[in-house]
Amino acid sequence: MSKAKRYTLETLLPLNVSYDSDHGLTQEDVDMVNSLVEVIESTRSKHTPKIGDRVVYTQKGGEYHPHGLIEKKTRGQILCLPRPVYSVCMGKRHCYQSGCQRWPILSC
């Protein structure tokens, strides 16, 4: 996201209705989001995959995974998750994880 296309209060509000309702989204929040976006973008490359990058992957058998996640890189190979785990916690006693499936290690 180029600096010209950074979030504004008007563009961030529809994406954070619940937060705005509970806490009130402020310009300070928008500035923080834009700072985080800038840091994230400065560590990413369109040419070199890194841990944490999202990938679209089709396995040899044709199984399509549009939301893969690079979890680990070692010695020129990557370990990808076709369906990454998301932990959701609501208080200390109410946590759950959505499904996880590991791919075999793939050569880069």
SULFEN-V278063 format. One record per pair of residues at least 6 apart in sequence whose C-alpha atoms are under 6 Angstrom apart, sorted by the first residue. I is the first residue (numbers start at 1). J is the second residue. D is the distance in whole Angstrom. If there is no record, write none. Layout:
I_J_D ; I_J_D
This chain:
51_70_5 ; 51_71_5 ; 51_72_6 ; 52_70_5 ; 53_69_6 ; 53_70_6 ; 54_68_5 ; 54_69_5 ; 55_68_5 ; 55_69_6 ; 56_65_6 ; 56_66_4 ; 56_67_6 ; 56_68_6 ; 57_65_5 ; 58_64_4 ; 65_82_6 ; 68_81_5 ; 68_82_4 ; 69_80_5 ; 69_81_5 ; 70_80_4 ; 71_79_6 ; 71_80_5 ; 72_78_6 ; 72_79_5 ; 76_108_6 ; 77_106_5 ; 77_107_4 ; 77_108_5 ; 78_105_6 ; 78_106_5 ; 79_105_5 ; 80_103_6 ; 81_101_6 ; 81_102_5 ; 81_103_6 ; 83_100_5 ; 83_101_6 ; 84_100_5 ; 85_98_5 ; 85_99_6 ; 85_100_5 ; 86_97_5 ; 86_98_5 ; 87_96_6 ; 87_97_4 ; 88_95_6 ; 88_96_6 ; 89_95_4
